[in-house]
Amino acid sequence: MSIDTLIDLAQATTAAEHYRPAAEKILAGDPAQSVRNHYASPCGQFNVGIWEGAVGRWTVAYTEHEYCEILQGVSVIRDATGAAKTIRAGDRFVIPAGFSGTWEVLEPCRKVYVIFEQKPD
């Protein structure tokens, strides 16, 4: 492979996909979101891109493992028991597959994501 196969996230021109969580998952606000999936592996299990979210709160249930690096904004992630972690620009963390709870954007948020979704056995 050549150097041309490298994907520079700062220079990528992937079109944004705009969406909202399913209505039954929205708990507060109007959490409009967009994703620019800059890379998808040929096997479909590994993806890298940029996510943006507007103010709001919704339920989450992760089937994938996700590394996040917050580029801007403030969010609060709560687990199913209500325990919370506030995340902001500069924070880096992993959400393991099986995590469920809520994601709440307090200030418009932007993050780099790296996702691995294991294929079922």
A tleap script that builds the chain and sets N, CA, C and O, in Angstrom:
source leaprc.protein.ff14SB
mol = sequence {
  NMET SER ILE ASP THR LEU ILE ASP LEU ALA
  GLN ALA THR THR ALA ALA GLU HIE TYR ARG
  PRO ALA ALA GLU LYS ILE LEU ALA GLY ASP
  PRO ALA GLN SER VAL ARG ASN HIE TYR ALA
  SER PRO CYS GLY GLN PHE ASN VAL GLY ILE
  TRP GLU GLY ALA VAL GLY ARG TRP THR VAL
  ALA TYR THR GLU HIE GLU TYR CYS GLU ILE
  LEU GLN GLY VAL SER VAL ILE ARG ASP ALA
  THR GLY ALA ALA LYS THR ILE ARG ALA GLY
  ASP ARG PHE VAL ILE PRO ALA GLY PHE SER
  GLY THR TRP GLU VAL LEU GLU PRO CYS ARG
  LYS VAL TYR VAL ILE PHE GLU GLN LYS PRO
  CASP
}
set mol.1.N position { 0.847 -1.187 0.000 }
set mol.1.CA position { 0.000 0.000 0.000 }
set mol.1.C position { 0.885 1.242 0.000 }
set mol.1.O position { 1.993 1.239 0.538 }
set mol.2.N position { 0.377 2.281 -0.606 }
set mol.2.CA position { 1.131 3.529 -0.686 }
set mol.2.C position { 0.706 4.496 0.413 }
set mol.2.O position { -0.291 4.283 1.104 }
set mol.3.N position { 1.475 5.549 0.555 }
set mol.3.CA position { 1.178 6.602 1.526 }
set mol.3.C position { -0.190 7.231 1.243 }
set mol.3.O position { -0.813 7.794 2.143 }
set mol.4.N position { -0.652 7.136 0.010 }
set mol.4.CA position { -1.950 7.709 -0.363 }
set mol.4.C position { -3.130 7.010 0.314 }
set mol.4.O position { -4.247 7.528 0.292 }
set mol.5.N position { -2.896 5.844 0.913 }
set mol.5.CA position { -3.986 5.138 1.591 }
set mol.5.C position { -4.210 5.638 3.013 }
set mol.5.O position { -5.211 5.285 3.637 }
set mol.6.N position { -3.288 6.462 3.539 }
set mol.6.CA position { -3.476 7.038 4.868 }
set mol.6.C position { -4.641 8.012 4.843 }
set mol.6.O position { -4.839 8.720 3.855 }
set mol.7.N position { -5.404 8.052 5.913 }
set mol.7.CA position { -6.561 8.941 5.998 }
set mol.7.C position { -6.278 9.989 7.064 }
set mol.7.O position { -6.164 9.672 8.248 }
set mol.8.N position { -6.165 11.238 6.634 }
set mol.8.CA position { -5.913 12.364 7.526 }
set mol.8.C position { -7.270 12.942 7.910 }
set mol.8.O position { -7.941 13.557 7.082 }
set mol.9.N position { -7.675 12.746 9.160 }
set mol.9.CA position { -9.009 13.185 9.583 }
set mol.9.C position { -9.189 14.689 9.427 }
set mol.9.O position { -10.298 15.156 9.169 }
set mol.10.N position { -8.112 15.449 9.580 }
set mol.10.CA position { -8.207 16.908 9.454 }
set mol.10.C position { -8.433 17.342 8.009 }
set mol.10.O position { -8.923 18.443 7.758 }
set mol.11.N position { -8.080 16.486 7.071 }
set mol.11.CA position { -8.201 16.841 5.661 }
set mol.11.C position { -9.305 16.062 4.925 }
set mol.11.O position { -9.599 16.345 3.764 }
set mol.12.N position { -9.903 15.095 5.600 }
set mol.12.CA position { -10.923 14.256 4.962 }
set mol.12.C position { -12.151 15.086 4.589 }
set mol.12.O position { -12.528 16.019 5.298 }
set mol.13.N position { -12.752 14.733 3.484 }
set mol.13.CA position { -13.911 15.484 2.974 }
set mol.13.C position { -15.180 14.629 2.944 }
set mol.13.O position { -16.064 14.851 2.116 }
set mol.14.N position { -15.265 13.667 3.835 }
set mol.14.CA position { -16.419 12.786 3.920 }
set mol.14.C position { -17.683 13.600 4.215 }
set mol.14.O position { -17.691 14.446 5.109 }
set mol.15.N position { -18.727 13.339 3.466 }
set mol.15.CA position { -20.001 14.041 3.690 }
set mol.15.C position { -20.604 13.615 5.027 }
set mol.15.O position { -20.503 12.453 5.422 }
set mol.16.N position { -21.226 14.559 5.712 }
set mol.16.CA position { -21.864 14.278 6.992 }
set mol.16.C position { -23.197 13.572 6.789 }
set mol.16.O position { -23.949 13.890 5.867 }
set mol.17.N position { -23.475 12.621 7.653 }
set mol.17.CA position { -24.783 11.983 7.727 }
set mol.17.C position { -25.478 12.573 8.945 }
set mol.17.O position { -24.961 12.473 10.058 }
set mol.18.N position { -26.640 13.185 8.752 }
set mol.18.CA position { -27.381 13.833 9.836 }
set mol.18.C position { -28.508 12.919 10.301 }
set mol.18.O position { -29.178 12.281 9.488 }
set mol.19.N position { -28.711 12.860 11.614 }
set mol.19.CA position { -29.743 11.986 12.171 }
set mol.19.C position { -30.076 12.422 13.592 }
set mol.19.O position { -29.452 13.330 14.141 }
set mol.20.N position { -31.060 11.768 14.170 }
set mol.20.CA position { -31.422 11.925 15.580 }
set mol.20.C position { -31.604 10.521 16.145 }
set mol.20.O position { -31.919 9.592 15.400 }
set mol.21.N position { -31.411 10.355 17.450 }
set mol.21.CA position { -31.736 9.053 18.039 }
set mol.21.C position { -33.215 8.743 17.800 }
set mol.21.O position { -34.018 9.648 17.576 }
set mol.22.N position { -33.558 7.482 17.849 }
set mol.22.CA position { -34.972 7.091 17.734 }
set mol.22.C position { -35.775 7.825 18.793 }
set mol.22.O position { -35.298 8.026 19.910 }
set mol.23.N position { -36.983 8.223 18.450 }
set mol.23.CA position { -37.831 9.040 19.326 }
set mol.23.C position { -37.974 8.440 20.727 }
set mol.23.O position { -37.984 9.178 21.712 }
set mol.24.N position { -38.085 7.111 20.829 }
set mol.24.CA position { -38.265 6.479 22.141 }
set mol.24.C position { -37.000 6.547 23.010 }
set mol.24.O position { -37.067 6.298 24.214 }
set mol.25.N position { -35.856 6.879 22.412 }
set mol.25.CA position { -34.604 6.990 23.169 }
set mol.25.C position { -34.348 8.410 23.680 }
set mol.25.O position { -33.548 8.599 24.596 }
set mol.26.N position { -35.016 9.407 23.099 }
set mol.26.CA position { -34.785 10.801 23.487 }
set mol.26.C position { -35.479 11.096 24.810 }
set mol.26.O position { -36.680 10.874 24.967 }
set mol.27.N position { -34.685 11.608 25.771 }
set mol.27.CA position { -35.195 11.917 27.104 }
set mol.27.C position { -35.341 13.415 27.338 }
set mol.27.O position { -36.140 13.835 28.175 }
set mol.28.N position { -34.574 14.230 26.604 }
set mol.28.CA position { -34.643 15.689 26.768 }
set mol.28.C position { -34.018 16.361 25.549 }
set mol.28.O position { -33.104 15.824 24.924 }
set mol.29.N position { -34.532 17.548 25.225 }
set mol.29.CA position { -33.956 18.349 24.140 }
set mol.29.C position { -34.236 17.780 22.763 }
set mol.29.O position { -35.117 16.941 22.578 }
set mol.30.N position { -33.474 18.253 21.819 }
set mol.30.CA position { -33.553 17.815 20.425 }
set mol.30.C position { -32.134 17.481 19.978 }
set mol.30.O position { -31.490 18.278 19.296 }
set mol.31.N position { -31.643 16.293 20.366 }
set mol.31.CA position { -30.248 15.958 20.141 }
set mol.31.C position { -29.911 15.574 18.688 }
set mol.31.O position { -29.589 14.425 18.388 }
set mol.32.N position { -29.998 16.574 17.803 }
set mol.32.CA position { -29.592 16.345 16.415 }
set mol.32.C position { -28.108 15.972 16.402 }
set mol.32.O position { -27.311 16.520 17.163 }
set mol.33.N position { -27.754 15.033 15.527 }
set mol.33.CA position { -26.378 14.542 15.479 }
set mol.33.C position { -25.919 14.406 14.037 }
set mol.33.O position { -26.726 14.339 13.110 }
set mol.34.N position { -24.602 14.367 13.874 }
set mol.34.CA position { -24.038 14.078 12.561 }
set mol.34.C position { -22.787 13.233 12.746 }
set mol.34.O position { -22.116 13.293 13.776 }
set mol.35.N position { -22.501 12.463 11.743 }
set mol.35.CA position { -21.317 11.611 11.756 }
set mol.35.C position { -20.648 11.701 10.392 }
set mol.35.O position { -21.313 11.722 9.356 }
set mol.36.N position { -19.335 11.752 10.411 }
set mol.36.CA position { -18.515 11.664 9.195 }
set mol.36.C position { -17.620 10.448 9.395 }
set mol.36.O position { -16.572 10.540 10.034 }
set mol.37.N position { -18.032 9.322 8.850 }
set mol.37.CA position { -17.265 8.088 9.002 }
set mol.37.C position { -16.157 8.082 7.954 }
set mol.37.O position { -16.376 7.703 6.804 }
set mol.38.N position { -14.975 8.505 8.366 }
set mol.38.CA position { -13.859 8.678 7.431 }
set mol.38.C position { -13.199 7.362 7.027 }
set mol.38.O position { -12.539 7.287 5.990 }
set mol.39.N position { -13.378 6.329 7.845 }
set mol.39.CA position { -12.763 5.043 7.507 }
set mol.39.C position { -13.635 3.900 7.992 }
set mol.39.O position { -14.105 3.900 9.130 }
set mol.40.N position { -13.847 2.931 7.122 }
set mol.40.CA position { -14.507 1.673 7.471 }
set mol.40.C position { -13.630 0.546 6.942 }
set mol.40.O position { -13.299 0.520 5.756 }
set mol.41.N position { -13.256 -0.379 7.809 }
set mol.41.CA position { -12.413 -1.492 7.382 }
set mol.41.C position { -13.182 -2.379 6.408 }
set mol.41.O position { -14.413 -2.405 6.432 }
set mol.42.N position { -12.462 -3.108 5.550 }
set mol.42.CA position { -13.139 -3.999 4.599 }
set mol.42.C position { -14.044 -5.032 5.278 }
set mol.42.O position { -15.050 -5.440 4.697 }
set mol.43.N position { -13.698 -5.463 6.512 }
set mol.43.CA position { -14.524 -6.458 7.209 }
set mol.43.C position { -15.752 -5.833 7.865 }
set mol.43.O position { -16.656 -6.548 8.299 }
set mol.44.N position { -15.789 -4.485 7.939 }
set mol.44.CA position { -16.932 -3.786 8.510 }
set mol.44.C position { -16.955 -3.726 10.033 }
set mol.44.O position { -17.932 -3.250 10.612 }
set mol.45.N position { -15.896 -4.201 10.695 }
set mol.45.CA position { -15.881 -4.230 12.157 }
set mol.45.C position { -15.193 -3.016 12.783 }
set mol.45.O position { -15.319 -2.799 13.988 }
set mol.46.N position { -14.471 -2.224 11.995 }
set mol.46.CA position { -13.646 -1.137 12.514 }
set mol.46.C position { -13.978 0.139 11.762 }
set mol.46.O position { -13.927 0.168 10.532 }
set mol.47.N position { -14.323 1.211 12.504 }
set mol.47.CA position { -14.698 2.488 11.890 }
set mol.47.C position { -14.056 3.644 12.657 }
set mol.47.O position { -13.862 3.570 13.871 }
set mol.48.N position { -13.732 4.708 11.927 }
set mol.48.CA position { -13.116 5.894 12.513 }
set mol.48.C position { -13.759 7.126 11.887 }
set mol.48.O position { -13.976 7.170 10.676 }
set mol.49.N position { -14.064 8.125 12.710 }
set mol.49.CA position { -14.637 9.341 12.155 }
set mol.49.C position { -14.840 10.420 13.199 }
set mol.49.O position { -14.272 10.382 14.291 }
set mol.50.N position { -15.667 11.381 12.828 }
set mol.50.CA position { -16.001 12.524 13.673 }
set mol.50.C position { -17.509 12.524 13.906 }
set mol.50.O position { -18.295 12.396 12.967 }
set mol.51.N position { -17.895 12.668 15.164 }
set mol.51.CA position { -19.306 12.754 15.558 }
set mol.51.C position { -19.553 14.120 16.167 }
set mol.51.O position { -18.690 14.660 16.859 }
set mol.52.N position { -20.729 14.682 15.915 }
set mol.52.CA position { -21.144 15.934 16.530 }
set mol.52.C position { -22.559 15.773 17.052 }
set mol.52.O position { -23.399 15.132 16.420 }
set mol.53.N position { -22.816 16.369 18.226 }
set mol.53.CA position { -24.141 16.264 18.828 }
set mol.53.C position { -24.595 17.583 19.426 }
set mol.53.O position { -23.806 18.330 20.005 }
set mol.54.N position { -25.889 17.853 19.273 }
set mol.54.CA position { -26.513 19.052 19.838 }
set mol.54.C position { -27.012 18.745 21.251 }
set mol.54.O position { -27.065 17.587 21.664 }
set mol.55.N position { -27.371 19.781 21.974 }
set mol.55.CA position { -27.836 19.658 23.350 }
set mol.55.C position { -29.058 18.749 23.435 }
set mol.55.O position { -30.015 18.897 22.674 }
set mol.56.N position { -29.009 17.818 24.365 }
set mol.56.CA position { -30.100 16.884 24.587 }
set mol.56.C position { -29.607 15.674 25.358 }
set mol.56.O position { -28.420 15.558 25.661 }
set mol.57.N position { -30.538 14.762 25.676 }
set mol.57.CA position { -30.192 13.548 26.425 }
set mol.57.C position { -30.953 12.375 25.830 }
set mol.57.O position { -32.131 12.498 25.494 }
set mol.58.N position { -30.282 11.244 25.702 }
set mol.58.CA position { -30.899 10.059 25.116 }
set mol.58.C position { -30.277 8.814 25.735 }
set mol.58.O position { -29.192 8.873 26.313 }
set mol.59.N position { -30.972 7.687 25.610 }
set mol.59.CA position { -30.458 6.421 26.126 }
set mol.59.C position { -29.474 5.829 25.123 }
set mol.59.O position { -29.592 6.021 23.912 }
set mol.60.N position { -28.497 5.100 25.669 }
set mol.60.CA position { -27.503 4.417 24.838 }
set mol.60.C position { -27.364 2.976 25.310 }
set mol.60.O position { -27.534 2.679 26.493 }
set mol.61.N position { -27.057 2.095 24.384 }
set mol.61.CA position { -26.756 0.692 24.677 }
set mol.61.C position { -25.697 0.265 23.661 }
set mol.61.O position { -26.000 0.050 22.487 }
set mol.62.N position { -24.464 0.146 24.119 }
set mol.62.CA position { -23.334 -0.115 23.222 }
set mol.62.C position { -23.157 -1.596 22.930 }
set mol.62.O position { -22.997 -2.399 23.850 }
set mol.63.N position { -23.186 -1.959 21.659 }
set mol.63.CA position { -22.827 -3.303 21.213 }
set mol.63.C position { -21.392 -3.302 20.708 }
set mol.63.O position { -20.803 -4.360 20.488 }
set mol.64.N position { -20.834 -2.114 20.527 }
set mol.64.CA position { -19.480 -1.923 20.025 }
set mol.64.C position { -18.569 -1.405 21.138 }
set mol.64.O position { -19.048 -0.879 22.143 }
set mol.65.N position { -17.262 -1.556 20.957 }
set mol.65.CA position { -16.257 -0.933 21.814 }
set mol.65.C position { -15.911 0.394 21.139 }
set mol.65.O position { -15.650 0.422 19.936 }
set mol.66.N position { -15.904 1.504 21.904 }
set mol.66.CA position { -15.646 2.805 21.287 }
set mol.66.C position { -14.618 3.608 22.076 }
set mol.66.O position { -14.770 3.841 23.275 }
set mol.67.N position { -13.567 4.024 21.372 }
set mol.67.CA position { -12.615 4.997 21.908 }
set mol.67.C position { -13.111 6.372 21.472 }
set mol.67.O position { -13.474 6.563 20.311 }
set mol.68.N position { -13.128 7.337 22.403 }
set mol.68.CA position { -13.580 8.695 22.116 }
set mol.68.C position { -12.508 9.696 22.536 }
set mol.68.O position { -11.840 9.519 23.555 }
set mol.69.N position { -12.358 10.734 21.748 }
set mol.69.CA position { -11.549 11.885 22.135 }
set mol.69.C position { -12.417 13.117 21.904 }
set mol.69.O position { -12.771 13.434 20.769 }
set mol.70.N position { -12.754 13.805 22.987 }
set mol.70.CA position { -13.642 14.969 22.898 }
set mol.70.C position { -12.837 16.165 22.386 }
set mol.70.O position { -11.826 16.552 22.971 }
set mol.71.N position { -13.309 16.735 21.288 }
set mol.71.CA position { -12.639 17.883 20.667 }
set mol.71.C position { -13.234 19.198 21.142 }
set mol.71.O position { -12.526 20.198 21.264 }
set mol.72.N position { -14.533 19.199 21.410 }
set mol.72.CA position { -15.186 20.419 21.911 }
set mol.72.C position { -16.465 20.046 22.627 }
set mol.72.O position { -17.052 18.995 22.369 }
set mol.73.N position { -16.894 20.921 23.533 }
set mol.73.CA position { -18.162 20.740 24.212 }
set mol.73.C position { -18.049 20.024 25.544 }
set mol.73.O position { -16.964 19.678 26.012 }
set mol.74.N position { -19.218 19.818 26.133 }
set mol.74.CA position { -19.324 19.145 27.433 }
set mol.74.C position { -20.504 18.187 27.375 }
set mol.74.O position { -21.587 18.544 26.911 }
set mol.75.N position { -20.282 16.972 27.849 }
set mol.75.CA position { -21.343 15.962 27.931 }
set mol.75.C position { -21.262 15.270 29.278 }
set mol.75.O position { -20.248 15.341 29.973 }
set mol.76.N position { -22.355 14.595 29.635 }
set mol.76.CA position { -22.382 13.765 30.832 }
set mol.76.C position { -22.844 12.382 30.386 }
set mol.76.O position { -23.878 12.234 29.735 }
set mol.77.N position { -22.055 11.374 30.752 }
set mol.77.CA position { -22.428 9.985 30.479 }
set mol.77.C position { -22.835 9.371 31.817 }
set mol.77.O position { -22.101 9.462 32.801 }
set mol.78.N position { -24.025 8.741 31.843 }
set mol.78.CA position { -24.519 8.091 33.061 }
set mol.78.C position { -24.720 6.609 32.770 }
set mol.78.O position { -25.173 6.225 31.692 }
set mol.79.N position { -24.373 5.783 33.760 }
set mol.79.CA position { -24.630 4.357 33.596 }
set mol.79.C position { -26.062 4.042 34.036 }
set mol.79.O position { -26.815 4.938 34.417 }
set mol.80.N position { -26.420 2.781 33.980 }
set mol.80.CA position { -27.792 2.370 34.283 }
set mol.80.C position { -28.181 2.637 35.738 }
set mol.80.O position { -29.370 2.699 36.051 }
set mol.81.N position { -27.190 2.798 36.639 }
set mol.81.CA position { -27.492 3.079 38.051 }
set mol.81.C position { -27.591 4.573 38.327 }
set mol.81.O position { -27.987 4.975 39.421 }
set mol.82.N position { -27.230 5.411 37.334 }
set mol.82.CA position { -27.258 6.853 37.513 }
set mol.82.C position { -25.908 7.466 37.834 }
set mol.82.O position { -25.789 8.690 37.878 }
set mol.83.N position { -24.877 6.641 38.062 }
set mol.83.CA position { -23.524 7.171 38.287 }
set mol.83.C position { -23.091 7.910 37.024 }
set mol.83.O position { -23.332 7.443 35.911 }
set mol.84.N position { -22.444 9.079 37.205 }
set mol.84.CA position { -22.166 9.956 36.069 }
set mol.84.C position { -20.697 10.325 35.959 }
set mol.84.O position { -19.962 10.346 36.947 }
set mol.85.N position { -20.292 10.617 34.727 }
set mol.85.CA position { -18.964 11.146 34.429 }
set mol.85.C position { -19.142 12.297 33.454 }
set mol.85.O position { -19.741 12.130 32.392 }
set mol.86.N position { -18.618 13.475 33.816 }
set mol.86.CA position { -18.647 14.632 32.918 }
set mol.86.C position { -17.405 14.585 32.053 }
set mol.86.O position { -16.292 14.396 32.545 }
set mol.87.N position { -17.609 14.761 30.748 }
set mol.87.CA position { -16.494 14.732 29.801 }
set mol.87.C position { -16.472 16.056 29.042 }
set mol.87.O position { -17.513 16.647 28.755 }
set mol.88.N position { -15.254 16.506 28.725 }
set mol.88.CA position { -15.107 17.795 28.029 }
set mol.88.C position { -13.891 17.738 27.116 }
set mol.88.O position { -13.145 16.758 27.108 }
set mol.89.N position { -13.706 18.805 26.348 }
set mol.89.CA position { -12.604 18.879 25.383 }
set mol.89.C position { -11.297 18.436 26.036 }
set mol.89.O position { -10.940 18.884 27.125 }
set mol.90.N position { -10.596 17.546 25.340 }
set mol.90.CA position { -9.327 17.011 25.824 }
set mol.90.C position { -9.442 15.651 26.471 }
set mol.90.O position { -8.437 14.954 26.611 }
set mol.91.N position { -10.651 15.248 26.876 }
set mol.91.CA position { -10.824 13.946 27.519 }
set mol.91.C position { -10.772 12.831 26.475 }
set mol.91.O position { -11.269 12.970 25.358 }
set mol.92.N position { -10.154 11.720 26.879 }
set mol.92.CA position { -10.040 10.525 26.041 }
set mol.92.C position { -10.454 9.331 26.892 }
set mol.92.O position { -10.024 9.206 28.038 }
set mol.93.N position { -11.285 8.455 26.336 }
set mol.93.CA position { -11.792 7.335 27.126 }
set mol.93.C position { -12.327 6.256 26.195 }
set mol.93.O position { -12.499 6.477 24.996 }
set mol.94.N position { -12.586 5.083 26.771 }
set mol.94.CA position { -13.163 3.951 26.043 }
set mol.94.C position { -14.484 3.580 26.697 }
set mol.94.O position { -14.586 3.496 27.921 }
set mol.95.N position { -15.489 3.361 25.866 }
set mol.95.CA position { -16.777 2.827 26.314 }
set mol.95.C position { -16.802 1.369 25.843 }
set mol.95.O position { -16.830 1.117 24.638 }
set mol.96.N position { -16.792 0.412 26.765 }
set mol.96.CA position { -16.797 -0.987 26.353 }
set mol.96.C position { -18.165 -1.453 25.860 }
set mol.96.O position { -19.203 -0.930 26.267 }
set mol.97.N position { -18.142 -2.433 24.989 }
set mol.97.CA position { -19.385 -3.062 24.543 }
set mol.97.C position { -20.121 -3.570 25.776 }
set mol.97.O position { -19.503 -4.095 26.702 }
set mol.98.N position { -21.446 -3.411 25.785 }
set mol.98.CA position { -22.269 -3.829 26.908 }
set mol.98.C position { -22.675 -2.678 27.815 }
set mol.98.O position { -23.561 -2.838 28.654 }
set mol.99.N position { -22.026 -1.495 27.657 }
set mol.99.CA position { -22.389 -0.344 28.477 }
set mol.99.C position { -23.782 0.137 28.078 }
set mol.99.O position { -24.105 0.212 26.893 }
set mol.100.N position { -24.606 0.462 29.077 }
set mol.100.CA position { -25.900 1.084 28.793 }
set mol.100.C position { -26.153 2.171 29.815 }
set mol.100.O position { -25.684 2.103 30.951 }
set mol.101.N position { -26.898 3.167 29.395 }
set mol.101.CA position { -27.208 4.302 30.251 }
set mol.101.C position { -27.707 5.454 29.402 }
set mol.101.O position { -28.535 5.274 28.510 }
set mol.102.N position { -27.182 6.665 29.696 }
set mol.102.CA position { -27.587 7.835 28.917 }
set mol.102.C position { -26.368 8.656 28.539 }
set mol.102.O position { -25.335 8.618 29.208 }
set mol.103.N position { -26.516 9.399 27.448 }
set mol.103.CA position { -25.525 10.385 27.013 }
set mol.103.C position { -26.279 11.712 26.988 }
set mol.103.O position { -27.340 11.817 26.372 }
set mol.104.N position { -25.728 12.724 27.659 }
set mol.104.CA position { -26.350 14.040 27.676 }
set mol.104.C position { -25.333 15.078 27.218 }
set mol.104.O position { -24.257 15.207 27.801 }
set mol.105.N position { -25.682 15.808 26.177 }
set mol.105.CA position { -24.836 16.901 25.696 }
set mol.105.C position { -25.306 18.180 26.379 }
set mol.105.O position { -26.454 18.596 26.226 }
set mol.106.N position { -24.387 18.806 27.145 }
set mol.106.CA position { -24.692 20.066 27.830 }
set mol.106.C position { -24.300 21.272 26.977 }
set mol.106.O position { -24.988 22.293 26.977 }
set mol.107.N position { -23.188 21.145 26.253 }
set mol.107.CA position { -22.717 22.145 25.288 }
set mol.107.C position { -22.408 21.387 24.012 }
set mol.107.O position { -21.819 20.308 24.081 }
set mol.108.N position { -22.783 21.909 22.837 }
set mol.108.CA position { -22.558 21.164 21.594 }
set mol.108.C position { -21.200 20.469 21.606 }
set mol.108.O position { -20.170 21.073 21.907 }
set mol.109.N position { -21.231 19.196 21.274 }
set mol.109.CA position { -20.075 18.315 21.446 }
set mol.109.C position { -19.580 17.801 20.092 }
set mol.109.O position { -20.357 17.567 19.166 }
set mol.110.N position { -18.267 17.638 20.016 }
set mol.110.CA position { -17.621 17.072 18.823 }
set mol.110.C position { -16.555 16.109 19.310 }
set mol.110.O position { -15.781 16.434 20.210 }
set mol.111.N position { -16.512 14.923 18.716 }
set mol.111.CA position { -15.529 13.929 19.144 }
set mol.111.C position { -14.996 13.136 17.964 }
set mol.111.O position { -15.660 12.979 16.939 }
set mol.112.N position { -13.781 12.641 18.138 }
set mol.112.CA position { -13.227 11.613 17.260 }
set mol.112.C position { -13.660 10.293 17.870 }
set mol.112.O position { -13.574 10.110 19.084 }
set mol.113.N position { -14.123 9.372 17.038 }
set mol.113.CA position { -14.464 8.038 17.534 }
set mol.113.C position { -13.687 6.988 16.757 }
set mol.113.O position { -13.387 7.141 15.573 }
set mol.114.N position { -13.380 5.936 17.459 }
set mol.114.CA position { -12.785 4.728 16.876 }
set mol.114.C position { -13.605 3.579 17.423 }
set mol.114.O position { -13.623 3.336 18.629 }
set mol.115.N position { -14.280 2.875 16.537 }
set mol.115.CA position { -15.227 1.838 16.943 }
set mol.115.C position { -14.783 0.473 16.432 }
set mol.115.O position { -14.377 0.321 15.280 }
set mol.116.N position { -14.871 -0.519 17.322 }
set mol.116.CA position { -14.694 -1.910 16.932 }
set mol.116.C position { -15.962 -2.656 17.331 }
set mol.116.O position { -16.352 -2.656 18.499 }
set mol.117.N position { -16.596 -3.285 16.360 }
set mol.117.CA position { -17.808 -4.069 16.622 }
set mol.117.C position { -17.502 -5.510 16.252 }
set mol.117.O position { -17.346 -5.848 15.079 }
set mol.118.N position { -17.419 -6.357 17.279 }
set mol.118.CA position { -17.093 -7.751 17.052 }
set mol.118.C position { -18.236 -8.459 16.350 }
set mol.118.O position { -19.401 -8.259 16.694 }
set mol.119.N position { -17.908 -9.285 15.370 }
set mol.119.CA position { -18.932 -10.084 14.689 }
set mol.119.C position { -19.450 -11.157 15.632 }
set mol.119.O position { -18.690 -11.709 16.427 }
set mol.120.N position { -20.738 -11.452 15.546 }
set mol.120.CA position { -21.284 -12.529 16.394 }
set mol.120.C position { -20.623 -13.858 16.030 }
set mol.120.O position { -20.239 -14.093 14.884 }
set mol.121.N position { -20.504 -14.707 17.029 }
set mol.121.CA position { -19.891 -16.052 16.793 }
set mol.121.C position { -20.793 -16.923 15.981 }
set mol.121.O position { -20.448 -18.068 15.691 }
savepdb mol mol.pdb
quit
